[in-house]
């Protein structure tokens, strides 16, 4: 097999593996991070009100 094609194939498999691992990590960590994401959204939503009352 040509080394060029071997390199491309290995790189493709590596990228696919990284994407699969990232998706699995996101799936398992999403249950933990949902409260933090919701808190961040709420904080951004009430920020203008807090700035108004600070004045």
C-alpha positions as a Markdown table, in Angstrom:
| # | Residue | x | y | z |
|---|---|---|---|---|
| 1 | Unk | 0.0 | 0.0 | 0.0 |
| 2 | Unk | 1.2 | 3.5 | -0.8 |
| 3 | Unk | 2.4 | 5.4 | 2.3 |
| 4 | Unk | 0.4 | 8.4 | 1.2 |
| 5 | Unk | -2.9 | 6.4 | 1.3 |
| 6 | Unk | -1.9 | 4.7 | 4.5 |
| 7 | Unk | -1.3 | 8.1 | 6.2 |
| 8 | Unk | -4.7 | 9.4 | 4.9 |
| 9 | Unk | -6.5 | 6.3 | 6.2 |
| 10 | Unk | -4.9 | 6.5 | 9.6 |
| 11 | Unk | -5.6 | 10.2 | 9.9 |
| 12 | Unk | -9.2 | 9.6 | 8.9 |
| 13 | Unk | -9.6 | 6.9 | 11.5 |
| 14 | Unk | -8.0 | 9.1 | 14.1 |
| 15 | Unk | -10.4 | 11.9 | 13.3 |
| 16 | Unk | -13.4 | 9.6 | 13.5 |
| 17 | Unk | -12.2 | 8.3 | 16.8 |
| 18 | Unk | -11.7 | 11.7 | 18.3 |
| 19 | Unk | -15.2 | 12.8 | 17.1 |
| 20 | Unk | -16.8 | 9.7 | 18.6 |
| 21 | Unk | -15.0 | 10.2 | 21.9 |
| 22 | Unk | -16.1 | 13.9 | 21.9 |
| 23 | Unk | -19.7 | 12.9 | 21.3 |
| 24 | Unk | -19.6 | 10.3 | 24.1 |
| 25 | Unk | -18.0 | 12.8 | 26.5 |
| 26 | Unk | -20.7 | 15.4 | 25.6 |
| 27 | Unk | -23.4 | 12.8 | 26.2 |
| 28 | Unk | -22.2 | 11.8 | 29.6 |
| 29 | Unk | -21.2 | 15.3 | 30.8 |
| 30 | Unk | -24.4 | 17.0 | 29.5 |
| 31 | Unk | -26.3 | 15.6 | 32.5 |
| 32 | Unk | -23.8 | 17.2 | 34.9 |
| 33 | Unk | -23.5 | 20.6 | 33.1 |
| 34 | Unk | -27.2 | 21.3 | 32.5 |
| 35 | Unk | -27.7 | 23.2 | 35.8 |
| 36 | Unk | -24.6 | 25.3 | 35.0 |
| 37 | Unk | -25.9 | 26.2 | 31.5 |
| 38 | Unk | -29.3 | 27.1 | 32.9 |
| 39 | Unk | -27.7 | 29.3 | 35.5 |
| 40 | Unk | -25.5 | 31.0 | 32.9 |
| 41 | Unk | -28.6 | 31.8 | 30.8 |
| 42 | Unk | -30.5 | 33.1 | 33.8 |
| 43 | Unk | -27.5 | 35.3 | 34.8 |
| 44 | Unk | -27.3 | 36.8 | 31.3 |
| 45 | Unk | -31.0 | 37.4 | 31.2 |
| 46 | Unk | -31.1 | 39.3 | 34.5 |
| 47 | Unk | -27.9 | 41.2 | 34.0 |
| 48 | Unk | -29.6 | 44.3 | 32.4 |
| 49 | Unk | -31.9 | 44.5 | 35.4 |
| 50 | Unk | -29.0 | 44.2 | 37.9 |
| 51 | Unk | -27.1 | 47.0 | 36.0 |
| 52 | Unk | -30.2 | 49.2 | 36.1 |
| 53 | Unk | -30.6 | 48.7 | 39.9 |
| 54 | Unk | -26.8 | 49.3 | 40.4 |
| 55 | Unk | -27.2 | 52.9 | 39.2 |
